[in-house]
Amino acid sequence: MNLLLAEDDAILADALCEQMRASGFSVAHAPNGAVAQYLLAKQQFDVVVLDLGLPMVGGIEVLRQLRQTDASLPVLILTALDSLEDRVAGLNAGADDYLTKPFDFPELEARLRALLRRSRALKASTELGQLSMQRETRSAQVRGEMLELSPREFDLLDLLLTHQGRVITKEQINQAWAGDRGGAGAGISASTAASSADGGAATNAVEVYIHRLRRKLEGSQVAIRTVRGLGYLLELERA
């Protein structure tokens, strides 16, 4: 469970990072709004804990910009601002929950896990065009016919579907594959794997899997578009 903690109070942030890691979260810390925006653009997170009073870029602005590109990432505001107006502003900006300081860590953890359960339930199944995916069974179908997908192909399709209409970089794809000890190049030809000598194996692996997935999605009304110099995005085919 990857968590972003955007909190400028160094003492509180250190304590929360320690407690969250002890509870099984992988935590990245942003001491200000600018760093939070950078991390949100570069990494994939399952949930965000966001202070409103961040320096450089305020928490509300971070949240508003996030919602322009990602409507589903769960965000819990954790702040000392406890007026009704502050709570309404935070929720209207796109927060999923709002907890004021001081607080008890067990309540924070319980709220985060509730957000994660809700998020996973919403993401359990996805349909786009003639493509449907079930994450619990790690399966996908085109026009009702089951696709034969390797673990890497499924993870790639899952990432593209989750961020449909947004560009996904090769770095993000490799990051999504990072938990698979089989390596990004598993099953790739010897000529592709040999490029590891010049540092190109990861890039070539992504290109190979994109090519394979495109072929398997034929007839689904869904296309993987290459955005030169940036990455790939999944979209409905244009008529």
Residue pairs with C-beta under 8 A, 6 or more apart in sequence:
1 24
1 25
1 26
1 46
1 47
1 116
2 25
2 26
2 28
2 43
2 44
2 45
2 46
2 47
3 20
3 25
3 26
3 27
3 28
3 45
3 46
3 47
3 48
3 49
3 112
4 27
4 28
4 30
4 36
4 39
4 40
4 43
4 45
4 47
4 48
4 49
5 13
5 16
5 17
5 20
5 27
5 28
5 29
5 30
5 49
6 29
6 30
6 32
6 33
6 35
6 36
6 48
6 49
6 50
6 51
6 54
6 59
6 62
7 13
7 16
7 29
7 30
7 31
7 49
7 51
7 54
7 78
8 31
8 32
8 51
8 53
8 54
8 55
9 51
10 31
13 29
13 31
16 27
16 49
16 105
16 108
17 27
17 29
19 105
19 109
20 27
20 109
21 27
23 109
25 112
28 39
28 43
28 45
30 36
30 38
30 39
30 54
31 55
32 54
32 55
32 56
32 57
33 54
33 55
33 56
33 57
33 58
33 59
33 61
33 62
34 56
34 57
36 50
36 54
36 57
36 62
37 57
37 62
37 65
39 45
40 48
40 62
40 66
40 70
42 171
42 172
43 172
43 175
44 159
44 172
44 175
44 176
45 73
46 73
46 74
46 116
46 119
47 73
47 74
47 75
47 76
47 112
47 115
47 116
47 119
48 66
48 73
48 74
48 75
48 76
49 76
49 78
49 108
49 112
50 59
50 62
50 63
50 75
50 76
50 77
50 78
50 95
51 59
51 77
51 78
51 79
52 58
52 59
52 60
52 77
52 79
52 81
52 86
52 90
53 59
53 79
53 80
53 81
54 62
59 77
59 79
59 90
60 89
60 90
60 93
63 75
63 77
63 90
63 93
63 94
63 95
64 93
64 94
66 73
66 75
66 94
67 93
67 94
69 166
70 163
70 166
71 94
72 119
72 122
72 123
72 162
73 119
74 96
74 97
74 112
74 115
74 116
74 118
74 119
75 94
75 95
75 96
75 97
76 95
76 96
76 97
76 98
76 99
76 108
76 111
76 112
76 115
77 90
77 95
77 97
77 98
77 99
78 99
78 100
78 101
78 103
78 108
79 86
79 90
79 98
79 99
79 100
79 101
80 100
80 101
81 100
82 100
87 98
90 98
91 98
96 115
96 118
97 111
97 114
97 115
99 107
99 108
99 111
123 135
123 162
124 134
124 135
124 136
125 132
125 133
125 134
125 135
126 132
126 133
126 135
126 161
126 162
127 133
128 161
128 164
128 221
128 222
128 234
128 236
129 220
129 221
129 222
129 236
129 237
130 142
130 143
130 219
130 220
130 221
130 222
131 140
131 141
131 142
131 161
131 217
131 220
131 221
131 222
132 140
132 141
133 139
133 140
133 157
133 158
133 161
134 140
135 158
138 151
138 154
139 146
139 147
139 149
140 146
140 147
140 149
140 154
140 157
141 147
142 216
142 217
142 219
142 220
143 219
143 220
147 216
148 216
149 157
149 216
150 186
150 187
151 180
151 182
152 177
152 180
152 182
152 184
152 186
152 187
152 209
153 209
153 212
153 213
153 216
155 176
155 177
155 180
156 173
156 176
156 177
156 209
156 210
156 213
157 213
158 176
159 168
159 172
159 173
159 176
160 168
160 224
160 232
160 233
160 234
161 234
163 233
163 234
164 233
164 234
164 235
165 233
165 234
165 235
166 233
167 227
167 230
167 231
167 232
167 233
168 231
168 232
168 233
169 230
169 231
170 202
170 203
170 206
170 231
172 231
173 206
173 231
173 232
174 184
174 202
174 205
174 206
177 184
180 186
184 201
184 202
184 205
184 206
185 192
185 193
185 196
185 201
185 202
185 204
185 205
188 204
188 205
188 208
189 208
192 201
192 204
192 205
192 208
193 201
195 201
195 204
210 224
210 226
210 232
213 224
214 223
214 224
217 223
217 224
221 236
221 237
222 234
222 235
222 236
222 237
223 234
223 235
223 236
223 237
224 232
224 233
224 234
225 232
225 233
225 234
225 235
226 232
227 233
